[in-house]
Amino acid sequence: GFVGAWVIGASVTSSPYSSIDDAISRLAAVGSDTRWLMTAGFVTFGVSLPVFASALRSSVPGRAWITAATTGVATLAVAATPLDRSETIDRMHGVFAGIGYLALAATPLLAAAPLRTIGHHRLARAGIAAGLTSATALALTTTGHWTGLFQRVGLSVSDAWIVAAALT
């Protein structure tokens, strides 16, 4: 739902929008014609991550479930603080997005050692790769260059790891 919202939103918006340069949250900004769609994507992801966190907690030792749940709650806060409402809301949005990014990148990294311990070596290796790639890409969003591309890379690799972990 989350990835679909930004893919569809970017392709149908009547506003000038670049998936390479513009942040995903621009699709949910106040006044955007795709606000409803991207907000639904944020809410879908925000609700799904705590559900995933619960399953992770019961099947993988350690604290990765905490960062998964944190990602979900932070994403709901992002949805509740759309861009372009006010400077204060924009700052809050940025803080919540930053927390969500950090927690998302940390989840597969924190799960790697416990997964290795319980015999899921490939998923553990994939978690390290996903977490490091995600953290690097999401850090690059702060440069102001190719923000949309780096967001999509950073979020997608961690999202793919979550899907793989959920299927394991």
C-alpha positions as CSV (number, residue, x, y, z in Angstrom):
1,G,0.0,0.0,0.0
2,F,2.8,2.4,0.9
3,V,4.9,1.8,-2.2
4,G,1.8,1.7,-4.4
5,A,0.6,5.0,-3.1
6,W,3.8,6.8,-4.0
7,V,4.1,5.1,-7.4
8,I,0.5,5.8,-8.4
9,G,0.5,9.2,-6.8
10,A,3.6,10.4,-8.7
11,S,2.1,9.2,-12.0
12,V,-1.4,10.8,-11.6
13,T,-0.7,14.0,-9.8
14,S,-1.5,17.2,-11.7
15,S,1.2,19.1,-9.8
16,P,4.7,19.4,-11.1
17,Y,6.4,16.4,-9.3
18,S,9.6,14.5,-9.8
19,S,10.1,11.1,-8.2
20,I,13.8,11.8,-8.4
21,D,13.9,15.2,-6.8
22,D,10.8,15.6,-4.7
23,A,10.2,14.0,-1.3
24,I,7.4,11.4,-1.1
25,S,5.6,13.5,1.5
26,R,5.0,16.2,-1.2
27,L,2.3,13.8,-2.5
28,A,0.5,14.2,0.8
29,A,1.1,17.9,1.3
30,V,-1.9,20.2,2.0
31,G,-3.4,21.2,-1.3
32,S,-1.9,18.2,-3.2
33,D,-4.5,16.4,-5.4
34,T,-2.9,13.1,-4.3
35,R,-3.0,13.9,-0.6
36,W,-5.7,11.3,0.1
37,L,-3.9,8.6,-1.7
38,M,-0.5,9.2,-0.1
39,T,-2.0,9.6,3.3
40,A,-3.8,6.3,2.9
41,G,-0.4,4.8,2.0
42,F,1.2,6.3,5.1
43,V,-1.6,5.0,7.3
44,T,-1.4,1.5,5.7
45,F,2.3,1.3,6.4
46,G,1.9,2.9,9.8
47,V,-0.7,0.3,10.9
48,S,1.1,-2.7,9.3
49,L,4.5,-2.2,10.9
50,P,3.3,-2.6,14.5
51,V,1.5,-5.8,13.3
52,F,4.8,-7.0,11.8
53,A,6.6,-5.9,15.0
54,S,4.3,-8.2,17.0
55,A,5.1,-11.2,14.8
56,L,8.8,-10.3,14.9
57,R,8.8,-10.1,18.7
58,S,7.3,-13.6,19.0
59,S,9.6,-15.2,16.4
60,V,13.0,-13.4,16.6
61,P,14.8,-12.8,19.8
62,G,16.1,-9.3,20.5
63,R,14.9,-5.8,20.1
64,A,14.2,-5.4,16.3
65,W,10.5,-5.5,17.0
66,I,10.8,-2.2,18.9
67,T,12.3,-0.3,15.9
68,A,9.7,-1.9,13.6
69,A,6.9,-0.7,15.9
70,T,8.6,2.7,16.2
71,T,8.6,3.0,12.4
72,G,4.9,2.4,12.2
73,V,4.1,4.9,14.9
74,A,6.4,7.5,13.3
75,T,4.8,6.9,9.9
76,L,1.3,7.6,11.4
77,A,2.7,10.8,12.9
78,V,4.1,11.7,9.4
79,A,0.5,11.2,8.0
80,A,-0.9,13.4,10.8
81,T,1.5,16.3,10.1
82,P,1.2,17.0,6.3
83,L,3.6,19.4,4.7
84,D,2.5,23.0,4.0
85,R,0.2,23.4,6.9
86,S,2.6,25.6,8.8
87,E,6.3,25.9,9.6
88,T,5.8,24.2,12.9
89,I,4.0,21.3,11.4
90,D,6.6,21.0,8.7
91,R,9.3,20.8,11.3
92,M,7.3,18.2,13.3
93,H,6.8,16.3,10.0
94,G,10.6,16.3,9.4
95,V,11.3,15.0,13.0
96,F,8.8,12.2,12.7
97,A,10.1,11.2,9.2
98,G,13.7,11.2,10.6
99,I,12.7,9.0,13.5
100,G,10.8,6.7,11.1
101,Y,13.8,6.4,8.7
102,L,16.3,5.7,11.5
103,A,14.0,3.1,13.0
104,L,13.3,1.5,9.7
105,A,17.0,1.2,8.8
106,A,17.8,-0.2,12.3
107,T,15.2,-2.9,12.2
108,P,17.0,-5.4,9.8
109,L,20.3,-4.5,11.4
110,L,19.0,-5.3,14.9
111,A,17.4,-8.5,13.6
112,A,20.6,-9.8,11.9
113,A,22.4,-11.4,14.8
114,P,19.3,-13.1,16.3
115,L,18.3,-14.4,12.9
116,R,21.8,-15.9,12.4
117,T,21.5,-17.5,15.8
118,I,18.2,-19.2,15.0
119,G,19.6,-20.4,11.6
120,H,18.2,-17.8,9.2
121,H,21.7,-16.9,7.7
122,R,20.5,-15.6,4.3
123,L,17.8,-13.3,5.9
124,A,20.4,-12.1,8.4
125,R,22.9,-11.2,5.6
126,A,20.1,-9.6,3.6
127,G,19.2,-7.6,6.8
128,I,22.7,-6.2,7.1
129,A,22.7,-5.3,3.4
130,A,19.2,-3.7,3.6
131,G,19.9,-1.8,6.8
132,L,23.2,-0.4,5.6
133,T,21.8,0.5,2.2
134,S,18.7,2.0,3.7
135,A,20.7,4.1,6.2
136,T,23.1,5.3,3.6
137,A,20.3,6.2,1.1
138,L,18.2,7.9,3.7
139,A,21.2,9.9,5.0
140,L,21.8,11.1,1.4
141,T,18.3,12.6,1.4
142,T,19.6,15.3,3.6
143,T,22.0,16.6,0.9
144,G,19.1,18.1,-1.0
145,H,20.1,16.3,-4.2
146,W,17.9,13.5,-5.6
147,T,15.9,13.4,-2.4
148,G,13.0,11.5,-4.0
149,L,15.3,8.9,-5.5
150,F,17.3,8.3,-2.3
151,Q,14.0,8.1,-0.2
152,R,12.6,5.5,-2.6
153,V,15.8,3.4,-2.5
154,G,16.2,3.6,1.3
155,L,12.6,2.8,2.0
156,S,12.3,0.1,-0.7
157,V,15.2,-2.0,0.4
158,S,14.0,-2.1,4.0
159,D,10.4,-2.7,2.9
160,A,11.6,-5.6,0.8
161,W,13.5,-7.0,3.7
162,I,10.3,-6.7,5.9
163,V,8.4,-8.7,3.2
164,A,11.1,-11.4,3.1
165,A,11.2,-11.6,6.9
166,A,7.4,-11.8,7.1
167,L,7.4,-14.7,4.5
168,T,10.1,-16.6,6.4
